Amino acid sequence: MKLFSIIFLSAYLVISSFAQDPINIGSRLELFVDDYLIDGLSDGARLILQHPTPQDVAIVHDELWEGNSSNYHSVFKDGDRYRLYYYGNDYSITKGELTMSHPLNYCYAESNDGIHWRKPELGLIEFNGSKKNNIMWANYQTDWEVPPGRAVIITINYDGDDLKYQWYIGKPGDTSKPIAAATSNTLNTGPLNQSTNFWVQITTNAGVHINSDTSIITVATPSVTLAHEDLDSTAKKDPQGLNGNSIGPIFLNAVDAGHSAVFKDTNPEVPPDALYKAVSVSGDFEGLRVFKSADGIHWTAMTHKKIISESEMKIYEPSVKSIYFDSQNLAFWDAINGVYRLYFRYWPDDRRDIMMMTSSDFINWVNPVRLKYPGARPDHLYTSQIKPYYRAPHILIGFPTRFINHGWTDSTRALPELLERRQRAGPHVDTENEGVELHFSSAITEAVFMSSRDGQTFKRWDEAFLRPGIERKGSWAYGNQYIAWQVVETESEFEDAPNELSLYATEGNWTGTSNQLRRYTIRMDGFVSLHAPLSGGELVTKPLVFDGSEMVINFSSSAAGGVQVEIQDVSGQPIEGFTLADCPPVFGDSIERKVNWNNAPNLNKLSGQPVRLRFVCKDADLYSFRFRPGS
């Protein structure tokens, strides 16, 4: 039976089939995020999407190396510490154009409680002459625009012993134009008077040839203003800089520091030096690279090849418009299926969407597939934010960022900060020209919720999970409501209350010199609930097999309402001793309350037998349930 965002059915219950194979749920936690277990709903019962509650701002990105468009956060709990990774970025309006104030920097913060955050001085990357910052790695530019007669210094980053280098003109793999005597890891191109592509082939001591990315050096005409002159870029690392005879060094096989995701690998066979892993976009933006770390701070490449590239993906998906990795592409260990999963951006036709691949070793990836969302509207999805839900790891949950652009309507003009919004549209601010930086001006982002049991087919809710909220300064703009990857468990602000889930989302993009990450909370398992009014509503499951001697539920009710559970045989007949009349109403608000039946001290005789569950709710929300051994 198909279930949509909010599910209403007729006033009677329909058992769809008595011949279904029972679903073995064992003692695992089951959530109502999809219709996987549901056979029917009746009366006023429906599934409703819940929404997180805003709390205080968790962290402000106000350092000089951060800025007003910092984003793509990864967050996870690691022992007694919470870790947060993100890119620092800043935009300003210069001569009517949206300009980056500095290259992207990938930064690190940490917390003892997930609520109060600090930015440790890592001492790794120099910014404005100082390493007193929390930058973990920086963005290095591989393509440059230079005036005629200027030389460029290009450096290749590669780890290894007894390496040999040979530089070439052209594209990677084309060895027809070797550069004489260019056999070190650094190339000085000499004065350039025409645009040229450079690359280097590295030969290891085992005789393996490795091709670098391409460095595209464009020689501009004297009348052209160089796009990077105002940036605090890697060119300034060279004392000659733009005012001397050479530019550089620039780095090949670099990464784009802005489009990365970090996680702690839970694979039981992970070696200590790869306990933490990261996925990042390659410096030329045409593929993905992977990295490892023993401490989550110091990183080395797992391979100096791209694990996937746009050209390779187009072999699998020749009809796709683009495999453009401009997103927070991410990966994780799927313990249930024993594989790594990778989720990344692609463009089917004119819509941004998500693809998935799997790997056994995090380096060799296979089986690219498009995600499916049966019944969902075809939205632009900027991120995926997918990960196994740690309390029920057989269920993957995601918080994709949805991109909406209504164009310049009356409602668009009524949103906060119209002047700044129009300025971000580009130099044609008076005409609000369609196609001129609408990305940064009339566009809006918000977060949605989805879940999957196979990693490819997702139940995606059309309603927003996190709306832009009440109109205020810095709201209702592109770049806001990007939820960090992913949820963590934190203490409740109420004494003696159970722990809750914390999510973090961006706000305040584009205006001023900083933006921030706000913390939101939601109850354990509280993404979707089975809800019914005081007049009542029912849900009956498909045939199930459970393992345990007692049942607990995560629920919330009014004082007048409650939840009852009846256990039926596979034909839908109540089992003696476990009827609705035998189950006293359970009322209150608890993440784990035992369900009792008057004349049955436990469920031992039903454990391992196919049964159906009938939930009857009155002015109540039911979030999850599970069976467990007796307490």
N, C-alpha and C positions, 0 to 999 in steps of 0.2 A: 504494500500500500504506500503510495507516494506521500511524503510529508514535505510541506513547504515551510516558509519562514515562521508563520504562525499557523497552527494546525487546528482546524475545526472539523468535526465530523458530525454525522447525524446523531439523533438522540438515542440510538440503539447501538449496541456493540456488535461488531461483525468479526467472527473468528474466520480468518481467510482460508485456512486449510488445516485439517487434522493430520495430514500426512507429511508434515515438515520434519526434516531431520533435526533433532535437538541441537542447540548451540551449547557447547561446553564452556561455561564461564568460570568453572573452578571456584577459586576464592578471590578472584581478581576484582578490583573496583570497576564498576560500570557506571558511566555517565549518560545523561540523556541529551547528548550533543547531536545525535542523529537518530535515524529510525531503524538502526540495525537490529535491535531487540524487540521492536514494537510491532504487534500484530493488529492492534486497534485502539482507537480512542473514542470516547462517547461523552454525551452530555456537554458540560462546559470545559472539559479537559483540553488543554492545548500545550504545545511547547513554545516557550517564549525565550527570546534572547535577553540576557541580563546585561548590565552596563557597570563599568567600574566607577568607583567614587574618587573624585579628585582629593589629593592631600597636598602637603606643602611641596614647594620646589625642592628637588633633590640636589641639583647641581646647576650652577650658572657657568656658561662658557664665556668668561669675560677676560681671559688672558689674551695677550697680544697675538699669540700663535693659535688662538681659537677663533671666536667670532660669532657673528649673527646668523650663520647658516651651518653650524656644527651639527653633525647628524650620524646616522648609521651606527647606533650603539649596540654593543654586545654585552650582556650582563649575566652572571651566573654566581652561585654560591660555591665557594671552594673551601671546605673545612670550616674554620671559624671566621673566614673572610669572604666578603663579596667583591668581585672584580667587575670593572666597567671599562670597556674599550670603545673608542669613538674617533671620528675625524674632526679636526679643528679647521674651520673655513670661515671666511669673512668676505662679504660683498659690499661695495659702495657704488654710488652713482657718480661717475666721472665724465663730464662733458656729455651728459645725456646717455651714457652707456653704462651697463652693469659690469663692474670690474672686480676681479678678485684682488683682495688686498695683499695676500701672500699665498704661496703654494700650500697644498693640503698637508696637514700634519696628523699622524695617527697617535692618539693620546691614551693615557691610562689613568684611572682613578680607582680608589678602593674604599671599603667601608667595613665597620665591624657589625653593623646592624641592618644594612640595606636602606637606611633612612638618612643618615648623616655621612657625607662623602668628603674625601680629601684627595688632593692631587699631589702625590709624592714627587720630589725632585729626583728624576732618574739619572741625570747626568750623562745621557747618551747622545743627544742630537743638539747641535749648536743652532741657536736662533738669535739673531741680532747680537752675535758675539758672545753669547752665554749659553751654557748647558744647564743652567738652573731652571729646569722646566720638566713637564711630565710627558714630553714627546717620546714616543717609542720608536717610530720610524717616520721618515719624511718623504714627501713626493719629489721625485726627480724627473725632470723634463727630458724626453728623448728626442723631441722634434723642436727645431729652432728656426727663427726667421732672422736673418742677419743682413747687414748692408754689404754691398760689393767690396771685395778686397779684404774681408775679415776672415781670419782662421777660426776654427772650432776645435776644441779639445774634447775627445770622446773617450770615456773609460768604461770597460766591461767589468762588472762584478761577478766573480765566479770563484767558488771555493775548490781547492784541490792542490795536489803537489805535481811538479814536473809537467806543467801545462804548456802547450805551444799555441801560439796565436798567429792568425793570418787575416789581415783586413782586406775587404773588397769594396768595390763600387757596384751598386746594384741592389737587388733584393736577395733576402736569405736563400741560399742554395745555388745562386748564380755565381760560379767561380771563374767566369770568363774575364773579369777585370780585377786581378789582384793588384794591391798597392805595394810597390817595391819597398823593401826594408821595413814594412809595417808589421812587425812580429812581436810586439809586446801587448800588454793589456790596455795600453793607452795610445790613441792616435791623435796626432796633430795634423789636421787636414791641409794646412797651408792656406794661403789666401784663396778664397772662393769667389768666382765671378759668375757662376751659374748654379742653379739648384741641383743638389746631388744627394743620392741615397748611399749610406754607408752601413756595412755590417761586418761582423767578425766571425770566423770559424775557429772554435777551440778544439784542440786535439788532446785527449787525456793520455796518460802513460800507458793505457791499455789499447790505444789506437782508435778510440771512439771519437767521432766527429760530432760536435754540438754547434748548431747555428744560433746566433743571437737574434734579437729583434732588429728592426730597421731603425736607423736614425735618419730622419728626413730633414735635410738642411735646405731651407728655402732662401734664396738670395733675392732680397726685395729691391725694388727700384728706389732711388733716392727720395722720391716724394712720399713713400709709404712710411707711416709711423709704426714702429715695431711694437707688436702686441704685448711683449713682455718687459718693456723698458721700465714700467712702473712697479713691477713685481719684485719682492724680496726673494729672488729666485736663486737657483744654484749657480747662475752666472757670476754672482757676486762672491763666490768662493774663490775665484781666480783674481789675484791682485790687478791683473790687466783689465778684466771685466769688459764692459761694453765700451769703455773709454780708451782701451788699449788696442793691441793688435790681434787679440784672440778672445774667444768666449768659451767658458766652460770651467771645470769639466762638466760634461753631461754624461749620464749613465745609461747604458744598455742593460737589457734583462732586468730592468728596474720594476717596481710595482707602483701602482696608483694607490697612494696612501689613503684615499678617501673611500674606496669601495672594498672594504674588508670585513670579515667576520671571524671572531675568535671563539673557541670552545675548549673545554677540558674533555679529553678523550676517555670514555668509559669502557673502551674495549679492554677486556681483561688481559689481553696479550700485548698491550701497548708497551713499547720499550720506554725506559725512564726519560730518554732525551727527546721523546715525542709525546710527552704527556699532554701538552697543549698544542693545538693545531690552529692554523689560520688559512683562510681562502682569500685571495686578493686578485684584483684585476691586474693584468700585465701592463707594463709601462706604455705599450702601444695601443692598449684598449682593445686588442683583438683576441684575447684569451684570458684564461684563469691560471694562476699559479698557487702552489701550496707550500706552507712553511711549518716548521716544528720548533718547539721550545721545551726546555726542561723546567723552566720556572715561570713561564708566561710573560717574561719581560725581554729576554734575549733570544733572537730568532735566527734560524738558518733555513735556507731553501731545502725542501725535501727532494726536489729535482729542478734542474735548470731549464727544463722544457715546460711549455704550457701543458697542463693536464687536458685541456680542451681548447679549441680555437674556433673562431667564426667559420673559417674555411672548412674545417672538419665537420662542424655541425650542419653546414649547408649540404653536405653529402647525404646526411641522414634526413634532413628536412629541406629538400630543394625548393619547395613552394613558399618557405618562410621568407618574409621581407628582410629580416635582419636578426642576427644573434648578437645583440648589443648588450654588453655586460655592465651597463651603467646602472648598477643596483647594488644592494647589499646581498651579494651571492653568498650562500652559506652551505655548510655541510655538518654532519654529525654521525655518530655511531648509533645504528638501530639495533639494539640488543635483542629484540624479539626475533628479527630476521637474520641477524648475524652479518650485516653489511653496513657500509658507509653509504649515506645518501647525500646527494648534492642537488641543490635547488638554485636555479639561475634564471636570469632575464632572457626573454626572446620576444620577437615581434611577429606574430602571425597576422599578416595583412597590415592593418593600421591600428593595431591594439597591442599594448604591452601585456605580456603574460609570463608564465612560469613553466620551465621544463625541469625534469628530474633525471638523474643518472645514478648508478650504483657502482660500488667498488669494494674489493676485498682488502686492498692495501693502501688506499687513499691516493694512489698515483695513477693507476690504470683504471679508467672509467668506461663503463659500457651501458648499453640499453637506454639511450635517450628517449624519453617519452614526454608528451605534453600532459599537463594536468587537466583533469576533467572536473566540471562543476555541474552535474545534472540539475536542470531547473533554475540555475542562477542566471542573472542578466550578464551580458558580455561587457564587463567593466575593464578599464585600464587598471592593472595591478602593478604597482611600482616595486614592492618588496613582497616577500613571502612570510618571513618570520616563523617558519615551521620548525617544530621540534617535538619529540615525544613528550607527552604530559607525564611528569616524573612520578605522579601517584598512580597513573594507569598507562604505563609505557607502550601498551598495544594500541593506544590511540594517539595519533599525531594531531596537534593543534597548531593553528597558524593565525597570525594577525596581519594580513596583507594591508598595505597602504593603497587606498583607492584614489585615483586621480579623476577629478571632475572639472570640466571647463564649460560653463554656460555661455561664455563670451561676454561682451559688454552689454548687459541688460540693466534695467532699472535696479534690480536687486543687487547686482554686482556693484553698481555705483553707490548703493546705500550701505555697503559693508565698510568696516573701519578703515581709516587711513587711505582714503581715495587718492590723495595727492601722491603719496608714496607708491601706491599701486600703479598709478598712471606713469610715474617716472620709471618704474621697472619695466614698463612696456617698451621702452626704447625711445629714440629721438622723436618719433612721430606721436608724441603723447596727446596732441590736440585731436588727432583723427582716431585714436584708439584703434590703430590699424590692425585688422585681423592678420595674424601670422607674424607680427613683430613682438617677440618675447611674451606672448600670452602665457607661456609656461610660468613666468614669474609674476604675472600681474593679475589676470582674471581667473587663473586656475586655483583650485581648492583641493586639499587632501584631507582624508579622514581614514580611520581604521575600521576594517571589517573582521569578522571571525569565521573560521572554517575548521573542519576536522576531517580526518581520514583514518581508515583502518588498513589500507594497503599502500599508502604513500603516493598514489596517483589520482584516485577518485575522491574528491572532497565534497562534503556537504558545506556549501558556502552560503551564509545568510546575506540576503540583499540589504537588510537594514544595517545601519552603521553600528558597530560595537562601541566606538569612541567618536562622538560627534565633535565638531569644532567648538561647540559650547556658546555661552552667552557672548554677545558681541562686545569686544573690548580691544584695547590697543594690542597689536601684534597677533590678532586672531583672524580666523577665516582666510588663511593664506596657504599657498603651496609651500610644502616643507613642514607644516605643523601636523600633529597627530601621527607622526611616525612612531610606532611602538618599538621599543628596544627589543632585541632578541635575547632573552625571552622572559617568562615569569620566574620569580623567586619567592620563597617563603620567608615571611617576616613576622615579627611579633605584632600583636594588636595594640592599639593605643588604650584599650580598655583593660583594666586589671582583671586577671583571671579568665579573660576571654581566650578562645583558641587562636592559634596562629592564623594568618590570612595570606593571600597572595598579593604580591606587589608587582605592578607593571609601571613602566616609565615611558613617557611620550614627550616629543619635542613641542615647543611653543615659542612664539616671539620671533619667528624667522624674519630676516631681511632688514628690519629696522633697527636703528641704534648700532651699538658695537658688540652686542652679545645676544645670544638666545639662551634658553634654559630647558632642562629636562624635569618635568613634573612627575611626581610619584602618584600612582593611582592604586587603589586596593579593591579587591573582590574576595568574597568568601572562598574557602577551599571548594574546588569542583564547581564553582558558581557561575559558569559561563552560560549555561542554558538550564532551564528548569521545566519540569512538568507542573503546570499551574492549573488550578481550578478555583472557581468562586465558592462562596459559602453554600450555594445550592448544590455543589458537588460535581465531580467529573471522574471518569475512570480511564485507566490504561490497562490493557492486557498484553502480556509479552507473547512472543513466539515460544515454542517449547524450549526449555533450558535444562541443562544438567549442572548442578552446583556441587561444591565440596565444602562441607562445614556443618556445624551443629547449631549455629545461631546466625541471625540476619541483623545487620545494622544499616541505618539510613542516614543520609545527610539531608536535612529538611528545615523548613521554617513555616510556622503557622500562626494564625491569630489565636487568642484565648478561646474563641468560639469554634475554631476549626480544628483540623487535625488530619492524620493519615492513617488508613487501615490497609492491611495486606491480607489477601486471601491466596492460598496455594491451591491450584487446580491440577487435575490430571490433564493429559495432552488433548483430551476431547473437550475440555472446558468445564468439566464437572468439579465442584468443590470437593476437596479431600477431607474426610471426616477428621474433626479436631483442628482443622486449619481453615475453617470457613470465615467469612467476614464477621459473623456473629461471635466467633471465638476470639477475635482480635480486638482488644480494647483500643479506642482511638489514641494515637500517639500525637500529643500536642507539645509545642515548645519551639525551640530554635537551637539545633545542635548539629555539629558536623558528623557525629557518630552516636546515634541512639539505637539501642537494642529494641527490636520488635518482639512482642510476646503474644502467645496464644494461651487461652485460659487453662486448657487441659493438656498442654504439650510442653514439657519442660525443655525439650530441645528438638532439633530437626534431624537427628541421626537417621531415622528410618527413611527419610526422603532424600538424604544425601546420595548423589550418584544416580538418582532416578529421574527420568524425564518429567518435568512439571511445567506449568505455566504460573506466572505471578499476576495477580490482579491488584492493582493499586487504586484505592479510592481516596481522593483528596477533597477536602472542603476548606476553602480559604487558606490554601497552603501551597507551598512550592517544594517540590522534591528534586534534588540535584543529583544524587547518586545513591547507590546501594552496593552492598557486597555481603558475602557469607564468610564466616570465619570459624575457627575452632572455638569451643566454649570457653568463656572467661572463668 
